[in-house]
Amino acid sequence: MNIIKRWLGEFKRGLSFIFGKPEPGKGNRRLAKMSKVVMAQIPEFGKDVVRTQLIKSIESDLKRYVKKGGKDRVERELQEVIDTPEYMELLHKVGLDEPHLRVMAMEAVKKRGAK
């Protein structure tokens, strides 16, 4: 019985984390919340797999930003990402940093010919 109560408590905390409001702080709070979820996946899947998925996700986001708003939108979103400490911690944990993000952003803008 004790195990079931503990499991239900953990399940409830997990649901409240996923569906609850993001904690207050600096930067994009939704991104910070998702960063914590992804960080919890590193022990399960390994740094290499998480890094590969992060890079794919970043590239697709940048492509979408270029398409929707050009270089200005990319710069605005990039600054918001850099201002989110949880996301930068996640990137550092998988071996990426701000210069990597900037290079990916420049490549996305150059590839689409955005102004």
Residue pairs with C-beta under 8 A, 6 or more apart in sequence:
17 33
17 36
18 37
22 29
22 30
22 32
22 33
23 29
23 32
23 33
25 32
25 85
25 86
26 83
26 84
26 85
27 80
27 81
27 82
27 83
27 84
27 85
27 86
27 87
28 80
28 81
28 83
28 84
28 87
29 84
31 80
31 81
31 84
31 86
31 87
32 84
32 85
32 86
32 87
33 86
35 84
35 86
35 87
35 89
35 90
36 86
38 50
38 54
38 90
39 86
39 89
39 90
39 93
41 50
42 50
42 93
42 94
47 93
47 94
47 95
50 94
51 94
51 95
51 96
54 90
54 91
54 94
54 96
55 96
55 104
58 101
58 104
59 104
59 108
61 77
62 74
62 104
62 105
62 108
63 108
63 112
65 73
65 74
65 77
65 108
66 73
66 74
66 108
66 109
66 111
66 112
66 114
67 112
69 76
70 109
70 114
70 115
71 109
71 114
71 115
74 105
74 108
74 109
74 114
75 105
78 101
78 102
78 105
81 87
81 88
81 101
82 88
82 98
82 101
88 97
88 98
91 97
91 100
91 101
